[in-house]
Amino acid sequence: MYFVVTGAAGFIGSNLVRALNARGETQILAVDDLRSGDKFRNLVACEIADFLDKDEFRARLAAGDFTGSIDVVFHQGACSDTMETDGRFMMENNYRYSMALLDFCIEDEVPLIYASSAAVYGASTTFREERKSEAPLNIYGYSKSLFDQAVRRRLVESGSQIAGFRYFNVYGPNEWHKGRMASVAWHFFKQYLAERSVHPFVGSGNYADGEQRRDFVSVEDVVKVNLHFLDRPKLSGIYNVGTGRAQSFNDVAVATINACRLAKDEKPLGLDDARKQGLIEYAPFPEALKGKYQNFTQADIGALRRAGYTAPFLSVEEGVARYCRQLLDEQESARG
């Protein structure tokens, strides 16, 4: 019997595989699209039973090859590029693929734990798991919202767990391959090492420079939530996964700068001093994001708490500092 992880070589997927390994689980079927072949590096330290290309997995699923041989599906695979404009690709990759897994899991009574996204809320100012709060700003958010709607309709017919997680702004190890879609913590870290300054956007949506606010959540906490539901197969539904606290991009910038300064035995700085010393320089707001940008997000995590998840979440100050230390350690190891 397999634990299936789709998107296994990606950011959240690979962290989930590592966490399953830490529990002693190695009968893992890793599924991904490795046309971007370098992603294999995220699985090098992991133990898996087999690897399948996403398209082969989907074809074999339809052919009945996995009937009776899967314990649980962690569906983390998706195109997460919020600036992708190919709607046909996005809907086939995110919506139709997810629907095929949903059909299989309901028919075979296999638990399905899947990645949704806070992008479903888009322009909304209320971040609660309700249809009336959903207002996606791009085709990515729409693809996730449409699947969530299908899950709501079909929960009543499912004899097994279906749990969807609306991830807010996730950051942490193994996101290096995501390019422009990597977290702001990753981009600030790279900027600081290269230029000794970081570049949040100038103000937008009535927020001052760098004061746009998001619910930034560590991938460590995201994985813990997934495992919480794995251990409680009677829990179904759609849940926000964030810290429940919005923090500014300036907070992320200062946390990144201070983590790098601490590694050099330099004193931490506050926001004003970091600005005065030129360590924070604001970048123009991209034209491509105007009208498509969430200036504020903050997860309502009441449903998650009612589902019994009581663990605290890392703040930006804690989580980004930990992440930067790991990135610095990796660089030091690479230098030998």
C-alpha positions as YAML, in Angstrom:
chain: A
units: angstrom
residues:
- id: 1
  name: MET
  ca: [0.00, 0.00, 0.00]
- id: 2
  name: TYR
  ca: [1.27, 3.43, -0.97]
- id: 3
  name: PHE
  ca: [1.24, 6.88, 0.50]
- id: 4
  name: VAL
  ca: [0.90, 8.98, -2.67]
- id: 5
  name: VAL
  ca: [2.36, 12.49, -2.70]
- id: 6
  name: THR
  ca: [1.75, 14.50, -5.85]
- id: 7
  name: GLY
  ca: [4.07, 17.44, -6.44]
- id: 8
  name: ALA
  ca: [6.53, 15.37, -4.42]
- id: 9
  name: ALA
  ca: [9.65, 17.05, -5.79]
- id: 10
  name: GLY
  ca: [8.19, 20.51, -5.24]
- id: 11
  name: PHE
  ca: [8.22, 22.82, -2.27]
- id: 12
  name: ILE
  ca: [5.51, 21.60, 0.09]
- id: 13
  name: GLY
  ca: [5.47, 18.08, -1.35]
- id: 14
  name: SER
  ca: [9.13, 17.40, -0.64]
- id: 15
  name: ASN
  ca: [8.84, 18.74, 2.91]
- id: 16
  name: LEU
  ca: [5.88, 16.42, 3.42]
- id: 17
  name: VAL
  ca: [7.84, 13.42, 2.11]
- id: 18
  name: ARG
  ca: [10.63, 14.20, 4.57]
- id: 19
  name: ALA
  ca: [8.16, 14.44, 7.43]
- id: 20
  name: LEU
  ca: [6.62, 11.08, 6.47]
- id: 21
  name: ASN
  ca: [10.11, 9.56, 6.38]
- id: 22
  name: ALA
  ca: [10.73, 10.92, 9.88]
- id: 23
  name: ARG
  ca: [7.71, 8.89, 10.96]
- id: 24
  name: GLY
  ca: [9.16, 5.76, 9.41]
- id: 25
  name: GLU
  ca: [7.01, 5.87, 6.26]
- id: 26
  name: THR
  ca: [8.97, 4.90, 3.16]
- id: 27
  name: GLN
  ca: [6.31, 3.20, 1.03]
- id: 28
  name: ILE
  ca: [5.76, 6.49, -0.74]
- id: 29
  name: LEU
  ca: [4.81, 6.87, -4.38]
- id: 30
  name: ALA
  ca: [6.25, 10.23, -5.43]
- id: 31
  name: VAL
  ca: [4.44, 11.83, -8.35]
- id: 32
  name: ASP
  ca: [5.63, 14.93, -10.19]
- id: 33
  name: ASP
  ca: [6.45, 16.54, -13.52]
- id: 34
  name: LEU
  ca: [10.23, 16.68, -13.80]
- id: 35
  name: ARG
  ca: [10.56, 18.60, -17.03]
- id: 36
  name: SER
  ca: [12.30, 21.06, -14.74]
- id: 37
  name: GLY
  ca: [14.72, 18.31, -13.85]
- id: 38
  name: ASP
  ca: [16.68, 20.09, -11.14]
- id: 39
  name: LYS
  ca: [13.78, 19.61, -8.72]
- id: 40
  name: PHE
  ca: [15.04, 16.07, -8.13]
- id: 41
  name: ARG
  ca: [17.43, 17.63, -5.61]
- id: 42
  name: ASN
  ca: [14.54, 18.10, -3.19]
- id: 43
  name: LEU
  ca: [14.10, 14.32, -3.01]
- id: 44
  name: VAL
  ca: [17.73, 13.23, -2.80]
- id: 45
  name: ALA
  ca: [17.66, 12.89, 0.98]
- id: 46
  name: CYS
  ca: [14.24, 11.21, 0.97]
- id: 47
  name: GLU
  ca: [13.26, 7.55, 0.94]
- id: 48
  name: ILE
  ca: [10.54, 6.67, -1.56]
- id: 49
  name: ALA
  ca: [9.24, 3.39, -2.98]
- id: 50
  name: ASP
  ca: [8.74, 4.63, -6.56]
- id: 51
  name: PHE
  ca: [8.51, 7.72, -8.74]
- id: 52
  name: LEU
  ca: [5.96, 8.33, -11.49]
- id: 53
  name: ASP
  ca: [5.55, 11.16, -13.94]
- id: 54
  name: LYS
  ca: [2.29, 13.01, -13.35]
- id: 55
  name: ASP
  ca: [0.81, 12.07, -16.72]
- id: 56
  name: GLU
  ca: [1.69, 8.39, -16.34]
- id: 57
  name: PHE
  ca: [0.22, 8.37, -12.85]
- id: 58
  name: ARG
  ca: [-3.04, 9.89, -14.08]
- id: 59
  name: ALA
  ca: [-3.28, 7.39, -16.95]
- id: 60
  name: ARG
  ca: [-2.62, 4.42, -14.69]
- id: 61
  name: LEU
  ca: [-5.11, 5.75, -12.15]
- id: 62
  name: ALA
  ca: [-7.79, 5.84, -14.86]
- id: 63
  name: ALA
  ca: [-6.82, 2.32, -15.97]
- id: 64
  name: GLY
  ca: [-7.43, 0.95, -12.48]
- id: 65
  name: ASP
  ca: [-3.79, 0.05, -11.80]
- id: 66
  name: PHE
  ca: [-3.91, 1.48, -8.26]
- id: 67
  name: THR
  ca: [-7.27, 0.20, -7.13]
- id: 68
  name: GLY
  ca: [-6.91, -1.16, -3.61]
- id: 69
  name: SER
  ca: [-3.23, -0.21, -3.31]
- id: 70
  name: ILE
  ca: [-3.28, 3.36, -1.95]
- id: 71
  name: ASP
  ca: [-3.62, 4.30, 1.72]
- id: 72
  name: VAL
  ca: [-3.85, 8.07, 1.30]
- id: 73
  name: VAL
  ca: [-3.29, 10.74, -1.35]
- id: 74
  name: PHE
  ca: [-1.56, 14.00, -0.45]
- id: 75
  name: HIS
  ca: [-2.33, 16.10, -3.52]
- id: 76
  name: GLN
  ca: [0.20, 18.96, -3.50]
- id: 77
  name: GLY
  ca: [0.88, 19.10, -7.24]
- id: 78
  name: ALA
  ca: [-0.30, 22.19, -9.15]
- id: 79
  name: CYS
  ca: [0.82, 25.08, -11.28]
- id: 80
  name: SER
  ca: [1.08, 27.78, -8.61]
- id: 81
  name: ASP
  ca: [2.14, 30.65, -10.87]
- id: 82
  name: THR
  ca: [-0.37, 33.40, -10.15]
- id: 83
  name: MET
  ca: [0.83, 35.25, -13.26]
- id: 84
  name: GLU
  ca: [0.21, 32.33, -15.64]
- id: 85
  name: THR
  ca: [-2.19, 33.44, -18.39]
- id: 86
  name: ASP
  ca: [-2.73, 30.12, -20.20]
- id: 87
  name: GLY
  ca: [-6.15, 29.31, -18.81]
- id: 88
  name: ARG
  ca: [-6.51, 26.02, -20.68]
- id: 89
  name: PHE
  ca: [-3.25, 24.74, -19.18]
- id: 90
  name: MET
  ca: [-4.15, 25.96, -15.69]
- id: 91
  name: MET
  ca: [-7.58, 24.36, -15.71]
- id: 92
  name: GLU
  ca: [-6.31, 21.04, -17.07]
- id: 93
  name: ASN
  ca: [-3.33, 20.92, -14.71]
- id: 94
  name: ASN
  ca: [-5.04, 22.16, -11.56]
- id: 95
  name: TYR
  ca: [-8.76, 21.49, -11.90]
- id: 96
  name: ARG
  ca: [-9.18, 18.42, -14.15]
- id: 97
  name: TYR
  ca: [-6.21, 16.60, -12.56]
- id: 98
  name: SER
  ca: [-7.66, 17.24, -9.10]
- id: 99
  name: MET
  ca: [-11.10, 16.06, -10.23]
- id: 100
  name: ALA
  ca: [-9.60, 12.79, -11.48]
- id: 101
  name: LEU
  ca: [-8.03, 12.22, -8.06]
- id: 102
  name: LEU
  ca: [-11.27, 13.12, -6.31]
- id: 103
  name: ASP
  ca: [-13.20, 10.60, -8.42]
- id: 104
  name: PHE
  ca: [-10.68, 7.87, -7.65]
- id: 105
  name: CYS
  ca: [-10.53, 8.59, -3.92]
- id: 106
  name: ILE
  ca: [-14.29, 8.65, -3.49]
- id: 107
  name: GLU
  ca: [-14.74, 5.44, -5.48]
- id: 108
  name: ASP
  ca: [-11.91, 3.59, -3.73]
- id: 109
  name: GLU
  ca: [-12.60, 5.18, -0.32]
- id: 110
  name: VAL
  ca: [-9.09, 6.61, -0.07]
- id: 111
  name: PRO
  ca: [-8.44, 9.68, 2.09]
- id: 112
  name: LEU
  ca: [-7.62, 12.76, -0.01]
- id: 113
  name: ILE
  ca: [-5.67, 15.59, 1.62]
- id: 114
  name: TYR
  ca: [-5.12, 18.35, -0.90]
- id: 115
  name: ALA
  ca: [-3.67, 21.82, -1.40]
- id: 116
  name: SER
  ca: [-6.05, 24.66, -2.04]
- id: 117
  name: SER
  ca: [-4.92, 28.29, -1.78]
- id: 118
  name: ALA
  ca: [-5.71, 31.64, -0.18]
- id: 119
  name: ALA
  ca: [-5.72, 32.93, -3.76]
- id: 120
  name: VAL
  ca: [-9.39, 31.88, -3.84]
- id: 121
  name: TYR
  ca: [-10.15, 34.94, -1.69]
- id: 122
  name: GLY
  ca: [-8.57, 37.39, -4.11]
- id: 123
  name: ALA
  ca: [-10.11, 40.81, -3.64]
- id: 124
  name: SER
  ca: [-12.18, 39.72, -0.66]
- id: 125
  name: THR
  ca: [-11.61, 41.32, 2.72]
- id: 126
  name: THR
  ca: [-13.00, 38.33, 4.62]
- id: 127
  name: PHE
  ca: [-10.87, 35.19, 4.79]
- id: 128
  name: ARG
  ca: [-13.30, 32.57, 5.99]
- id: 129
  name: GLU
  ca: [-14.02, 29.23, 4.31]
- id: 130
  name: GLU
  ca: [-17.30, 30.38, 2.79]
- id: 131
  name: ARG
  ca: [-18.45, 30.67, -0.80]
- id: 132
  name: LYS
  ca: [-19.39, 34.33, -0.35]
- id: 133
  name: SER
  ca: [-15.80, 35.20, 0.61]
- id: 134
  name: GLU
  ca: [-14.29, 33.87, -2.63]
- id: 135
  name: ALA
  ca: [-13.30, 36.43, -5.27]
- id: 136
  name: PRO
  ca: [-10.22, 35.15, -7.16]
- id: 137
  name: LEU
  ca: [-8.18, 37.69, -9.12]
- id: 138
  name: ASN
  ca: [-6.47, 35.28, -11.53]
- id: 139
  name: ILE
  ca: [-6.94, 31.95, -13.27]
- id: 140
  name: TYR
  ca: [-4.83, 30.19, -10.65]
- id: 141
  name: GLY
  ca: [-7.17, 31.30, -7.86]
- id: 142
  name: TYR
  ca: [-10.19, 30.38, -9.97]
- id: 143
  name: SER
  ca: [-8.87, 26.86, -10.64]
- id: 144
  name: LYS
  ca: [-8.50, 26.31, -6.90]
- id: 145
  name: SER
  ca: [-11.86, 27.85, -6.08]
- id: 146
  name: LEU
  ca: [-13.66, 25.70, -8.65]
- id: 147
  name: PHE
  ca: [-12.21, 22.50, -7.21]
- id: 148
  name: ASP
  ca: [-13.12, 23.54, -3.67]
- id: 149
  name: GLN
  ca: [-16.70, 24.01, -4.87]
- id: 150
  name: ALA
  ca: [-16.69, 20.48, -6.33]
- id: 151
  name: VAL
  ca: [-15.40, 19.12, -3.03]
- id: 152
  name: ARG
  ca: [-18.20, 20.83, -1.13]
- id: 153
  name: ARG
  ca: [-20.79, 19.22, -3.38]
- id: 154
  name: ARG
  ca: [-19.30, 15.76, -3.13]
- id: 155
  name: LEU
  ca: [-18.40, 15.57, 0.55]
- id: 156
  name: VAL
  ca: [-21.83, 14.11, 1.30]
- id: 157
  name: GLU
  ca: [-21.20, 11.10, -0.94]
- id: 158
  name: SER
  ca: [-17.70, 10.34, 0.29]
- id: 159
  name: GLY
  ca: [-17.12, 7.47, 2.68]
- id: 160
  name: SER
  ca: [-13.55, 8.60, 3.30]
- id: 161
  name: GLN
  ca: [-11.74, 11.75, 4.33]
- id: 162
  name: ILE
  ca: [-11.51, 14.75, 1.99]
- id: 163
  name: ALA
  ca: [-9.59, 17.64, 3.53]
- id: 164
  name: GLY
  ca: [-8.53, 20.75, 1.61]
- id: 165
  name: PHE
  ca: [-6.10, 23.36, 2.91]
- id: 166
  name: ARG
  ca: [-6.16, 26.96, 1.80]
- id: 167
  name: TYR
  ca: [-2.50, 27.77, 2.22]
- id: 168
  name: PHE
  ca: [-1.67, 31.41, 2.79]
- id: 169
  name: ASN
  ca: [1.86, 32.74, 2.04]
- id: 170
  name: VAL
  ca: [4.08, 29.73, 2.65]
- id: 171
  name: TYR
  ca: [7.86, 30.07, 2.97]
- id: 172
  name: GLY
  ca: [10.66, 27.70, 3.88]
- id: 173
  name: PRO
  ca: [13.17, 25.10, 2.66]
- id: 174
  name: ASN
  ca: [13.03, 23.55, -0.83]
- id: 175
  name: GLU
  ca: [11.40, 26.47, -2.65]
- id: 176
  name: TRP
  ca: [14.57, 27.50, -4.53]
- id: 177
  name: HIS
  ca: [13.22, 26.17, -7.87]
- id: 178
  name: LYS
  ca: [10.05, 28.29, -7.86]
- id: 179
  name: GLY
  ca: [11.61, 31.35, -9.47]
- id: 180
  name: ARG
  ca: [9.38, 34.42, -9.30]
- id: 181
  name: MET
  ca: [6.82, 32.43, -7.31]
- id: 182
  name: ALA
  ca: [9.22, 31.68, -4.47]
- id: 183
  name: SER
  ca: [8.33, 33.38, -1.19]
- id: 184
  name: VAL
  ca: [9.27, 36.96, -0.42]
- id: 185
  name: ALA
  ca: [11.53, 35.61, 2.34]
- id: 186
  name: TRP
  ca: [13.53, 33.70, -0.29]
- id: 187
  name: HIS
  ca: [13.76, 36.73, -2.58]
- id: 188
  name: PHE
  ca: [14.78, 39.08, 0.24]
- id: 189
  name: PHE
  ca: [17.46, 36.63, 1.36]
- id: 190
  name: LYS
  ca: [18.94, 36.42, -2.14]
- id: 191
  name: GLN
  ca: [18.76, 40.20, -2.56]
- id: 192
  name: TYR
  ca: [20.51, 40.84, 0.73]
- id: 193
  name: LEU
  ca: [23.37, 38.46, 0.00]
- id: 194
  name: ALA
  ca: [23.87, 39.93, -3.48]
- id: 195
  name: GLU
  ca: [23.34, 43.63, -2.75]
- id: 196
  name: ARG
  ca: [23.20, 44.05, 1.03]
- id: 197
  name: SER
  ca: [19.72, 45.50, 0.60]
- id: 198
  name: VAL
  ca: [16.20, 44.18, 0.10]
- id: 199
  name: HIS
  ca: [13.42, 45.56, -2.07]
- id: 200
  name: PRO
  ca: [9.80, 45.41, -0.94]
- id: 201
  name: PHE
  ca: [7.26, 47.11, -3.20]
- id: 202
  name: VAL
  ca: [6.29, 50.74, -2.77]
- id: 203
  name: GLY
  ca: [2.90, 51.30, -1.23]
- id: 204
  name: SER
  ca: [-0.32, 50.13, -2.83]
- id: 205
  name: GLY
  ca: [-3.97, 49.76, -1.89]
- id: 206
  name: ASN
  ca: [-3.70, 52.59, 0.69]
- id: 207
  name: TYR
  ca: [-0.78, 50.87, 2.38]
- id: 208
  name: ALA
  ca: [2.53, 52.69, 2.87]
- id: 209
  name: ASP
  ca: [5.79, 51.45, 1.36]
- id: 210
  name: GLY
  ca: [6.32, 47.81, 2.38]
- id: 211
  name: GLU
  ca: [3.30, 47.88, 4.67]
- id: 212
  name: GLN
  ca: [1.10, 45.61, 2.57]
- id: 213
  name: ARG
  ca: [0.28, 42.70, 4.85]
- id: 214
  name: ARG
  ca: [0.03, 38.97, 4.34]
- id: 215
  name: ASP
  ca: [-0.40, 35.94, 6.51]
- id: 216
  name: PHE
  ca: [3.09, 34.42, 6.18]
- id: 217
  name: VAL
  ca: [3.20, 30.78, 7.31]
- id: 218
  name: SER
  ca: [6.21, 28.49, 7.63]
- id: 219
  name: VAL
  ca: [6.21, 25.25, 5.67]
- id: 220
  name: GLU
  ca: [7.07, 23.56, 8.98]
- id: 221
  name: ASP
  ca: [3.63, 24.47, 10.26]
- id: 222
  name: VAL
  ca: [1.94, 23.54, 6.98]
- id: 223
  name: VAL
  ca: [3.39, 20.03, 7.21]
- id: 224
  name: LYS
  ca: [2.27, 19.68, 10.82]
- id: 225
  name: VAL
  ca: [-1.30, 20.51, 9.80]
- id: 226
  name: ASN
  ca: [-1.19, 17.85, 7.06]
- id: 227
  name: LEU
  ca: [-0.01, 15.24, 9.55]
- id: 228
  name: HIS
  ca: [-2.66, 16.27, 12.07]
- id: 229
  name: PHE
  ca: [-5.34, 15.38, 9.52]
- id: 230
  name: LEU
  ca: [-3.55, 12.19, 8.46]
- id: 231
  name: ASP
  ca: [-3.84, 11.01, 12.06]
- id: 232
  name: ARG
  ca: [-7.54, 11.94, 12.20]
- id: 233
  name: PRO
  ca: [-9.15, 10.38, 9.13]
- id: 234
  name: LYS
  ca: [-12.66, 11.32, 10.24]
- id: 235
  name: LEU
  ca: [-11.89, 15.03, 9.73]
- id: 236
  name: SER
  ca: [-13.12, 16.39, 6.40]
- id: 237
  name: GLY
  ca: [-13.77, 19.84, 5.00]
- id: 238
  name: ILE
  ca: [-11.94, 22.91, 3.73]
- id: 239
  name: TYR
  ca: [-9.64, 24.75, 6.12]
- id: 240
  name: ASN
  ca: [-7.50, 27.87, 6.10]
- id: 241
  name: VAL
  ca: [-3.86, 27.19, 6.89]
- id: 242
  name: GLY
  ca: [-2.16, 30.37, 8.02]
- id: 243
  name: THR
  ca: [-1.03, 31.85, 11.31]
- id: 244
  name: GLY
  ca: [-4.16, 33.95, 11.78]
- id: 245
  name: ARG
  ca: [-1.93, 37.02, 11.92]
- id: 246
  name: ALA
  ca: [-1.13, 39.45, 9.10]
- id: 247
  name: GLN
  ca: [2.42, 40.86, 9.08]
- id: 248
  name: SER
  ca: [3.97, 43.40, 6.77]
- id: 249
  name: PHE
  ca: [6.53, 42.88, 4.05]
- id: 250
  name: ASN
  ca: [8.68, 45.26, 6.10]
- id: 251
  name: ASP
  ca: [8.52, 42.71, 8.94]
- id: 252
  name: VAL
  ca: [9.84, 40.03, 6.59]
- id: 253
  name: ALA
  ca: [12.56, 42.39, 5.35]
- id: 254
  name: VAL
  ca: [13.76, 43.23, 8.86]
- id: 255
  name: ALA
  ca: [13.68, 39.56, 9.95]
- id: 256
  name: THR
  ca: [15.75, 38.60, 6.91]
- id: 257
  name: ILE
  ca: [18.28, 41.38, 7.39]
- id: 258
  name: ASN
  ca: [18.73, 40.64, 11.08]
- id: 259
  name: ALA
  ca: [19.17, 36.91, 10.53]
- id: 260
  name: CYS
  ca: [21.95, 37.64, 8.05]
- id: 261
  name: ARG
  ca: [23.49, 40.26, 10.35]
- id: 262
  name: LEU
  ca: [23.42, 37.88, 13.31]
- id: 263
  name: ALA
  ca: [25.40, 35.34, 11.28]
- id: 264
  name: LYS
  ca: [28.14, 37.99, 11.03]
- id: 265
  name: ASP
  ca: [27.88, 39.03, 14.69]
- id: 266
  name: GLU
  ca: [26.31, 42.34, 13.70]
- id: 267
  name: LYS
  ca: [23.70, 44.00, 15.89]
- id: 268
  name: PRO
  ca: [20.04, 43.70, 14.89]
- id: 269
  name: LEU
  ca: [18.33, 46.77, 13.49]
- id: 270
  name: GLY
  ca: [14.81, 48.14, 13.60]
- id: 271
  name: LEU
  ca: [12.90, 49.21, 10.52]
- id: 272
  name: ASP
  ca: [13.85, 52.89, 10.72]
- id: 273
  name: ASP
  ca: [17.57, 52.18, 11.08]
- id: 274
  name: ALA
  ca: [17.48, 49.60, 8.28]
- id: 275
  name: ARG
  ca: [15.93, 52.23, 6.01]
- id: 276
  name: LYS
  ca: [18.41, 54.93, 7.06]
- id: 277
  name: GLN
  ca: [21.34, 52.62, 6.32]
- id: 278
  name: GLY
  ca: [19.98, 51.80, 2.86]
- id: 279
  name: LEU
  ca: [19.34, 48.15, 3.72]
- id: 280
  name: ILE
  ca: [15.71, 48.51, 2.60]
- id: 281
  name: GLU
  ca: [15.06, 50.20, -0.73]
- id: 282
  name: TYR
  ca: [11.56, 50.09, -2.14]
- id: 283
  name: ALA
  ca: [10.93, 48.78, -5.65]
- id: 284
  name: PRO
  ca: [8.34, 50.15, -8.11]
- id: 285
  name: PHE
  ca: [5.04, 48.31, -8.08]
- id: 286
  name: PRO
  ca: [4.88, 46.00, -11.13]
- id: 287
  name: GLU
  ca: [2.38, 46.99, -13.80]
- id: 288
  name: ALA
  ca: [1.45, 43.31, -14.32]
- id: 289
  name: LEU
  ca: [0.21, 43.07, -10.73]
- id: 290
  name: LYS
  ca: [-1.98, 46.16, -10.65]
- id: 291
  name: GLY
  ca: [-5.56, 45.11, -9.99]
- id: 292
  name: LYS
  ca: [-4.44, 41.52, -9.37]
- id: 293
  name: TYR
  ca: [-2.63, 41.88, -6.05]
- id: 294
  name: GLN
  ca: [-3.75, 40.96, -2.55]
- id: 295
  name: ASN
  ca: [-2.62, 43.87, -0.39]
- id: 296
  name: PHE
  ca: [-3.90, 42.17, 2.75]
- id: 297
  name: THR
  ca: [-4.58, 38.59, 3.80]
- id: 298
  name: GLN
  ca: [-5.18, 37.11, 7.22]
- id: 299
  name: ALA
  ca: [-6.48, 33.60, 7.71]
- id: 300
  name: ASP
  ca: [-9.49, 33.02, 9.88]
- id: 301
  name: ILE
  ca: [-8.27, 29.80, 11.51]
- id: 302
  name: GLY
  ca: [-11.32, 29.19, 13.65]
- id: 303
  name: ALA
  ca: [-12.33, 26.08, 11.68]
- id: 304
  name: LEU
  ca: [-8.81, 24.67, 11.96]
- id: 305
  name: ARG
  ca: [-8.81, 25.20, 15.72]
- id: 306
  name: ARG
  ca: [-12.22, 23.57, 16.02]
- id: 307
  name: ALA
  ca: [-10.77, 20.60, 14.13]
- id: 308
  name: GLY
  ca: [-8.45, 20.12, 17.10]
- id: 309
  name: TYR
  ca: [-5.28, 21.72, 15.76]
- id: 310
  name: THR
  ca: [-4.01, 23.59, 18.81]
- id: 311
  name: ALA
  ca: [-0.28, 24.00, 18.06]
- id: 312
  name: PRO
  ca: [1.10, 27.55, 17.89]
- id: 313
  name: PHE
  ca: [2.32, 28.92, 14.55]
- id: 314
  name: LEU
  ca: [5.72, 30.46, 13.99]
- id: 315
  name: SER
  ca: [5.72, 34.25, 13.67]
- id: 316
  name: VAL
  ca: [7.63, 35.96, 10.85]
- id: 317
  name: GLU
  ca: [10.35, 36.88, 13.32]
- id: 318
  name: GLU
  ca: [10.78, 33.25, 14.42]
- id: 319
  name: GLY
  ca: [10.15, 31.41, 11.16]
- id: 320
  name: VAL
  ca: [12.05, 33.67, 8.75]
- id: 321
  name: ALA
  ca: [15.05, 33.78, 11.09]
- id: 322
  name: ARG
  ca: [15.08, 29.98, 11.25]
- id: 323
  name: TYR
  ca: [14.73, 29.73, 7.47]
- id: 324
  name: CYS
  ca: [17.57, 32.18, 6.81]
- id: 325
  name: ARG
  ca: [19.86, 30.33, 9.20]
- id: 326
  name: GLN
  ca: [19.19, 27.13, 7.29]
- id: 327
  name: LEU
  ca: [19.90, 28.83, 3.96]
- id: 328
  name: LEU
  ca: [23.15, 30.23, 5.33]
- id: 329
  name: ASP
  ca: [24.14, 26.79, 6.66]
- id: 330
  name: GLU
  ca: [23.44, 25.27, 3.24]
- id: 331
  name: GLN
  ca: [25.64, 27.86, 1.56]
- id: 332
  name: GLU
  ca: [28.42, 27.19, 4.04]
- id: 333
  name: SER
  ca: [28.20, 23.46, 3.44]
- id: 334
  name: ALA
  ca: [28.27, 23.97, -0.33]
- id: 335
  name: ARG
  ca: [31.49, 25.95, 0.01]
- id: 336
  name: GLY
  ca: [32.98, 23.00, 1.89]
...
